[in-house]
Amino acid sequence: MSVTITPKPTLAHDPRPDLRRKAEELEAAFLSEMLGHTGLGSASGPFGGGIGEQQFASFLRDEQATGMVRSGGIGLAEQFYRSLTKGMDDGL
């Protein structure tokens, strides 16, 4: 199974790229948590499970979630970004 991740286009002029990056990090953290609760990636049998899988599964989920956000995510980052920048044009 191959997965192709296409980065989303960036805006020509983003007034607060630092806030956008933080919003995307927050969406990725949320998605990683949700992936963890689904149980996806849990292998059983002779080649699955054990202490090693438990310790490193979060790294895999974090990378999967980051990839999801890079390819557009579920729209949370945009909502977070709008909330963070709300009122900035008003001089607040």
Backbone as JSON, one array per atom type, in Angstrom:
{
  "sequence": "MSVTITPKPTLAHDPRPDLRRKAEELEAAFLSEMLGHTGLGSASGPFGGGIGEQQFASFLRDEQATGMVRSGGIGLAEQFYRSLTKGMDDGL",
  "N": [[0.85, -1.17, 0.0], [0.69, 2.11, -0.94], [1.08, 5.5, -0.05], [0.44, 8.69, -1.07], [1.44, 11.86, -0.32], [0.46, 15.04, -0.83], [1.59, 18.24, -0.53], [-0.31, 21.0, 0.71], [-1.14, 24.03, -1.03], [0.57, 27.03, -0.18], [-0.35, 30.23, 1.17], [0.1, 33.28, -0.65], [0.75, 35.57, 0.8], [0.99, 35.35, 4.04], [0.0, 36.74, 6.93], [0.66, 35.96, 9.54], [2.6, 33.57, 9.83], [3.67, 32.1, 11.92], [1.54, 31.68, 13.7], [-0.14, 30.18, 12.06], [1.4, 27.87, 11.75], [1.41, 26.93, 14.41], [-1.33, 26.44, 14.71], [-1.62, 24.34, 12.9], [0.0, 22.46, 14.14], [-1.51, 21.98, 16.42], [-3.83, 20.85, 15.31], [-2.65, 18.51, 14.27], [-1.85, 17.26, 16.66], [-4.35, 16.74, 17.78], [-5.42, 14.98, 15.83], [-3.58, 12.88, 16.03], [-4.1, 11.95, 18.62], [-6.73, 11.05, 18.23], [-6.29, 9.02, 16.34], [-4.88, 7.27, 17.95], [-6.86, 6.38, 19.68], [-8.44, 4.88, 18.01], [-7.23, 2.48, 17.6], [-5.97, 1.65, 15.36], [-3.3, 0.19, 13.56], [-2.42, -1.48, 15.53], [-0.88, -4.41, 15.93], [-1.24, -7.94, 15.97], [-0.25, -11.25, 16.92], [2.67, -13.23, 15.99], [4.51, -11.27, 15.12], [3.77, -8.85, 16.16], [2.81, -6.43, 18.65], [3.88, -6.18, 22.1], [6.4, -4.58, 24.18], [8.05, -2.84, 22.7], [6.52, -2.05, 20.49], [4.45, -0.69, 21.76], [5.85, 1.46, 22.86], [6.81, 2.89, 20.65], [4.67, 3.38, 18.99], [3.33, 5.81, 19.25], [5.0, 7.62, 17.96], [4.72, 6.9, 15.28], [1.96, 7.41, 14.92], [2.0, 10.2, 15.35], [3.48, 11.09, 13.13], [1.83, 10.18, 11.05], [-0.43, 11.75, 11.54], [0.64, 14.32, 11.18], [1.25, 14.18, 8.47], [-1.35, 13.98, 7.48], [-2.33, 16.52, 8.1], [-0.64, 18.11, 6.53], [-1.57, 17.43, 4.03], [-3.98, 18.7, 3.89], [-5.69, 18.11, 5.96], [-8.43, 18.11, 8.33], [-9.66, 20.47, 8.47], [-9.53, 21.74, 10.92], [-7.2, 23.21, 11.6], [-7.4, 25.54, 10.1], [-9.65, 26.71, 11.26], [-8.69, 27.06, 13.88], [-6.61, 28.84, 13.33], [-8.03, 31.06, 12.33], [-9.41, 31.77, 14.65], [-7.27, 32.45, 16.31], [-6.25, 34.68, 15.01], [-8.33, 36.41, 14.95], [-9.64, 39.61, 15.26], [-7.18, 40.83, 14.98], [-6.9, 42.55, 12.86], [-8.24, 44.68, 13.79], [-6.59, 46.05, 15.38], [-6.06, 44.86, 17.77]],
  "CA": [[0.0, 0.0, 0.0], [1.48, 3.34, -0.97], [0.33, 6.7, 0.25], [1.07, 9.89, -1.62], [1.05, 13.07, 0.4], [0.69, 16.25, -1.61], [1.45, 19.41, 0.34], [-1.3, 21.99, 0.28], [-0.49, 25.28, -1.44], [0.63, 28.07, 0.85], [-0.83, 31.53, 0.74], [1.17, 34.16, -1.12], [1.15, 36.44, 1.91], [0.35, 34.95, 5.28], [0.47, 37.74, 7.88], [1.16, 35.34, 10.76], [2.95, 32.17, 9.58], [3.91, 31.43, 13.18], [0.25, 31.23, 14.22], [-0.62, 29.1, 11.19], [2.18, 26.68, 12.1], [0.91, 26.45, 15.7], [-2.66, 25.89, 14.47], [-1.43, 23.04, 12.26], [0.52, 21.55, 15.17], [-2.64, 21.64, 17.28], [-4.65, 19.89, 14.57], [-1.91, 17.25, 14.21], [-1.93, 16.64, 17.99], [-5.7, 16.22, 17.91], [-5.56, 13.81, 14.97], [-2.76, 11.81, 16.6], [-4.87, 11.41, 19.76], [-7.87, 10.3, 17.7], [-5.76, 7.8, 15.75], [-4.53, 6.39, 19.05], [-8.07, 5.79, 20.24], [-9.07, 3.97, 17.05], [-6.58, 1.17, 17.66], [-5.33, 1.33, 14.08], [-1.87, -0.05, 13.64], [-2.12, -2.47, 16.55], [-0.67, -5.71, 15.3], [-1.23, -9.08, 16.87], [0.42, -12.39, 16.33], [4.09, -13.37, 16.33], [5.31, -10.09, 14.78], [3.13, -7.63, 16.63], [2.63, -6.27, 20.08], [5.08, -6.1, 22.91], [6.79, -3.3, 24.75], [8.61, -1.98, 21.67], [5.44, -1.46, 19.7], [3.75, 0.27, 22.61], [6.66, 2.66, 23.08], [7.06, 3.63, 19.43], [3.44, 3.58, 18.24], [2.97, 7.23, 19.25], [5.8, 8.31, 16.93], [4.08, 6.61, 14.0], [0.71, 8.18, 14.88], [2.32, 11.62, 15.2], [3.87, 11.33, 11.74], [0.65, 10.02, 10.22], [-1.27, 12.93, 11.75], [1.32, 15.45, 10.53], [1.02, 13.99, 7.03], [-2.75, 14.31, 7.2], [-2.46, 17.98, 8.15], [0.07, 18.66, 5.36], [-2.37, 17.25, 2.83], [-5.25, 19.41, 3.97], [-6.3, 17.87, 7.26], [-9.89, 18.06, 8.41], [-10.13, 21.84, 8.57], [-9.38, 22.32, 12.25], [-6.12, 24.19, 11.63], [-7.91, 26.8, 9.57], [-10.53, 27.28, 12.29], [-7.82, 27.52, 14.96], [-5.9, 30.02, 12.83], [-8.98, 32.18, 12.3], [-9.67, 32.17, 16.04], [-6.08, 33.09, 16.83], [-6.02, 35.97, 14.34], [-9.54, 37.23, 15.03], [-9.43, 40.88, 15.93], [-5.85, 41.41, 14.72], [-7.06, 43.68, 11.94], [-8.85, 45.77, 14.54], [-5.57, 46.66, 16.22], [-5.99, 44.18, 19.06]],
  "C": [[0.89, 1.23, 0.0], [0.56, 4.52, -0.75], [1.11, 7.88, -0.29], [0.53, 11.09, -0.89], [1.44, 14.27, -0.44], [0.53, 17.45, -0.7], [0.42, 20.39, -0.2], [-0.58, 23.28, -0.11], [-0.51, 26.29, -0.3], [0.13, 29.38, 0.28], [0.34, 32.4, 0.32], [1.67, 35.06, 0.01], [0.34, 36.04, 3.14], [0.86, 35.9, 6.36], [1.06, 37.14, 9.16], [1.5, 33.87, 10.52], [3.22, 31.4, 10.87], [2.62, 30.9, 13.79], [-0.33, 30.1, 13.38], [0.1, 27.8, 11.54], [1.69, 26.08, 13.42], [-0.49, 25.83, 15.54], [-2.56, 24.51, 13.83], [-0.88, 22.02, 13.24], [-0.6, 21.09, 16.09], [-3.57, 20.64, 16.59], [-3.96, 18.53, 14.51], [-1.96, 16.52, 15.56], [-3.31, 16.03, 18.2], [-5.87, 14.94, 17.09], [-4.76, 12.62, 15.51], [-3.48, 11.14, 17.77], [-6.03, 10.57, 19.25], [-7.41, 9.0, 17.06], [-5.4, 6.79, 16.84], [-5.74, 5.68, 19.64], [-8.77, 4.82, 19.29], [-8.48, 2.57, 17.13], [-5.96, 0.76, 16.33], [-3.84, 1.13, 14.28], [-1.48, -1.04, 14.72], [-2.04, -3.83, 15.88], [-0.71, -6.8, 16.36], [-0.55, -10.24, 16.17], [1.9, -12.38, 16.66], [4.95, -12.14, 16.04], [4.7, -8.79, 15.26], [3.04, -7.61, 18.14], [3.95, -6.13, 20.81], [5.41, -4.68, 23.32], [7.32, -2.33, 23.68], [7.54, -1.29, 20.85], [4.7, -0.4, 20.51], [4.54, 1.56, 22.75], [6.82, 3.51, 21.82], [5.81, 3.9, 18.6], [3.06, 5.06, 18.18], [3.75, 8.01, 18.21], [5.17, 8.12, 15.55], [2.78, 7.4, 13.87], [0.98, 9.66, 14.68], [2.69, 11.94, 13.75], [2.69, 11.17, 10.79], [-0.25, 11.26, 10.33], [-0.67, 14.16, 11.08], [1.14, 15.37, 9.02], [-0.4, 14.33, 6.63], [-2.94, 15.83, 7.16], [-1.81, 18.62, 6.93], [-0.75, 18.49, 4.09], [-3.77, 17.84, 2.92], [-5.97, 19.2, 5.28], [-7.81, 17.79, 7.2], [-10.48, 19.45, 8.61], [-10.0, 22.48, 9.93], [-8.32, 23.41, 12.29], [-6.6, 25.55, 11.14], [-8.82, 27.49, 10.59], [-9.72, 27.82, 13.46], [-7.12, 28.81, 14.56], [-6.81, 31.24, 12.82], [-9.28, 32.68, 13.71], [-8.49, 32.92, 16.62], [-5.86, 34.49, 16.25], [-7.24, 36.88, 14.4], [-9.27, 38.5, 15.82], [-8.08, 41.52, 15.68], [-5.94, 42.59, 13.77], [-7.64, 44.9, 12.63], [-7.84, 46.46, 15.46], [-5.46, 46.04, 17.6], [-4.77, 43.31, 19.14]]
}
